[in-house]
Amino acid sequence: MNNSQSAEMKAGQAKGQVEEKGSQLMDKAGQAAQSAQDSVQQAGQQVKESAQGAAEKAKDATGMNK
């Protein structure tokens, strides 16, 4: 193998490593986005439940729940 072939081989290996690293980073970014979406949905659900509880308490307090 001459120097040119060796350089091409190393360049190909480096390209493959960069592509793999890029793929891994994209996977991590997708997982982080999914986690953030899940957290926002959970927080929204908690807010909704709190608001519903507050509305029920207000109805109870004013006698509208009878």
Backbone hydrogen bonds in HBPLUS format (Angstrom, degrees):
<---DONOR---> <-ACCEPTOR-->    atom                        ^
c    i                          cat <-CA-CA->   ^        H-A-AA   ^      H-
h    n   atom  resd res      DA  || num        DHA   H-A  angle D-A-AA Bond
n    s   type  num  typ     dist DA aas  dist angle  dist       angle   num
A0006-SER N   A0002-ASN O   2.97 MM   4  6.22 158.8  2.01 154.7 161.5     1
A0007-ALA N   A0003-ASN O   2.91 MM   4  6.07 157.2  1.96 146.4 152.3     2
A0008-GLU N   A0004-SER O   2.95 MM   4  6.19 156.3  2.00 146.0 152.7     3
A0009-MET N   A0005-GLN O   2.89 MM   4  6.09 154.9  1.95 145.9 152.9     4
A0010-LYS N   A0006-SER O   2.94 MM   4  6.18 162.3  1.97 150.3 154.8     5
A0011-ALA N   A0007-ALA O   2.87 MM   4  6.04 154.7  1.93 146.0 153.5     6
A0012-GLY N   A0008-GLU O   2.87 MM   4  6.08 153.4  1.94 145.3 152.5     7
A0013-GLN N   A0009-MET O   2.92 MM   4  6.21 155.1  1.98 149.0 155.8     8
A0014-ALA N   A0010-LYS O   2.89 MM   4  6.09 159.4  1.93 147.8 153.6     9
A0015-LYS N   A0011-ALA O   2.89 MM   4  6.08 156.3  1.95 145.9 152.6    10
A0016-GLY N   A0012-GLY O   2.99 MM   4  6.20 158.5  2.04 144.9 150.6    11
A0017-GLN N   A0013-GLN O   2.93 MM   4  6.21 154.5  1.99 148.5 155.5    12
A0018-VAL N   A0014-ALA O   2.90 MM   4  6.15 158.7  1.94 151.1 156.7    13
A0019-GLU N   A0015-LYS O   2.91 MM   4  6.15 161.3  1.94 151.8 157.0    14
A0020-GLU N   A0016-GLY O   2.96 MM   4  6.14 156.7  2.02 146.0 152.3    15
A0021-LYS N   A0017-GLN O   2.89 MM   4  6.10 161.9  1.92 149.6 154.7    16
A0022-GLY N   A0018-VAL O   2.86 MM   4  6.04 158.3  1.91 149.1 155.4    17
A0023-SER N   A0019-GLU O   2.93 MM   4  6.15 152.3  2.01 143.9 151.4    18
A0024-GLN N   A0020-GLU O   2.90 MM   4  6.20 155.3  1.96 149.7 156.4    19
A0025-LEU N   A0021-LYS O   2.90 MM   4  6.17 157.3  1.95 150.7 156.8    20
A0026-MET N   A0022-GLY O   2.94 MM   4  6.16 153.4  2.01 145.9 153.2    21
A0027-ASP N   A0023-SER O   2.96 MM   4  6.21 154.5  2.03 146.2 153.2    22
A0028-LYS N   A0024-GLN O   2.95 MM   4  6.23 159.4  1.99 148.9 154.2    23
A0029-ALA N   A0025-LEU O   2.88 MM   4  6.08 156.0  1.94 146.4 153.3    24
A0030-GLY N   A0026-MET O   2.91 MM   4  6.12 155.1  1.97 146.7 153.3    25
A0031-GLN N   A0027-ASP O   2.92 MM   4  6.20 154.8  1.98 148.6 155.8    26
A0032-ALA N   A0028-LYS O   2.88 MM   4  6.11 155.2  1.94 148.2 155.1    27
A0033-ALA N   A0029-ALA O   2.91 MM   4  6.12 155.4  1.97 145.9 152.8    28
A0034-GLN N   A0030-GLY O   2.96 MM   4  6.17 156.7  2.02 145.6 151.8    29
A0035-SER N   A0031-GLN O   2.92 MM   4  6.11 157.8  1.97 146.6 152.8    30
A0036-ALA N   A0032-ALA O   2.90 MM   4  6.12 157.5  1.96 147.4 153.4    31
A0037-GLN N   A0033-ALA O   2.91 MM   4  6.13 158.3  1.96 147.5 153.6    32
A0038-ASP N   A0034-GLN O   2.89 MM   4  6.12 158.9  1.94 149.3 155.1    33
A0039-SER N   A0035-SER O   2.92 MM   4  6.17 156.5  1.98 147.2 153.7    34
A0040-VAL N   A0036-ALA O   2.93 MM   4  6.18 159.1  1.98 151.5 156.7    35
A0041-GLN N   A0037-GLN O   2.93 MM   4  6.16 160.7  1.97 150.8 156.3    36
A0042-GLN N   A0038-ASP O   2.92 MM   4  6.12 155.9  1.98 147.7 154.5    37
A0043-ALA N   A0039-SER O   2.90 MM   4  6.11 160.5  1.93 149.0 154.5    38
A0044-GLY N   A0040-VAL O   2.86 MM   4  6.04 157.2  1.91 148.1 154.8    39
A0045-GLN N   A0041-GLN O   2.94 MM   4  6.16 153.2  2.02 144.5 151.6    40
A0046-GLN N   A0042-GLN O   2.98 MM   4  6.27 155.6  2.04 148.2 154.7    41
A0047-VAL N   A0043-ALA O   2.95 MM   4  6.23 156.5  2.01 150.0 156.2    42
A0048-LYS N   A0044-GLY O   2.91 MM   4  6.12 160.9  1.95 148.5 154.1    43
A0049-GLU N   A0045-GLN O   2.90 MM   4  6.14 161.3  1.94 150.1 154.9    44
A0050-SER N   A0046-GLN O   2.91 MM   4  6.10 155.1  1.97 146.1 153.2    45
A0051-ALA N   A0047-VAL O   2.88 MM   4  6.10 159.6  1.92 152.2 157.6    46
A0052-GLN N   A0048-LYS O   2.91 MM   4  6.17 156.0  1.97 148.7 155.6    47
A0053-GLY N   A0049-GLU O   2.92 MM   4  6.11 156.5  1.97 145.4 151.9    48
A0054-ALA N   A0050-SER O   2.87 MM   4  6.12 156.2  1.93 148.5 155.1    49
A0055-ALA N   A0051-ALA O   2.91 MM   4  6.12 154.0  1.98 145.8 152.9    50
A0056-GLU N   A0052-GLN O   2.97 MM   4  6.23 155.6  2.03 147.0 153.4    51
A0057-LYS N   A0053-GLY O   2.96 MM   4  6.22 157.7  2.01 147.7 153.8    52
A0058-ALA N   A0054-ALA O   2.91 MM   4  6.13 154.7  1.98 146.2 153.3    53
A0059-LYS N   A0055-ALA O   2.93 MM   4  6.18 155.8  1.99 146.8 153.3    54
A0060-ASP N   A0056-GLU O   2.85 MM   4  6.12 158.0  1.90 149.0 155.4    55
A0061-ALA N   A0057-LYS O   2.84 MM   4  6.01 159.4  1.89 148.2 154.0    56
A0062-THR N   A0058-ALA O   2.98 MM   4  6.16 144.4  2.11 143.6 152.5    57
A0063-GLY N   A0059-LYS O   2.90 MM   4  5.85 112.1  2.37 137.6 153.5    58
A0064-MET N   A0059-LYS O   2.82 MM   5  4.75 132.8  2.04 144.6 147.0    59
A0063-GLY N   A0060-ASP O   3.23 MM   3  5.07 150.6  2.32  95.6 104.3    60
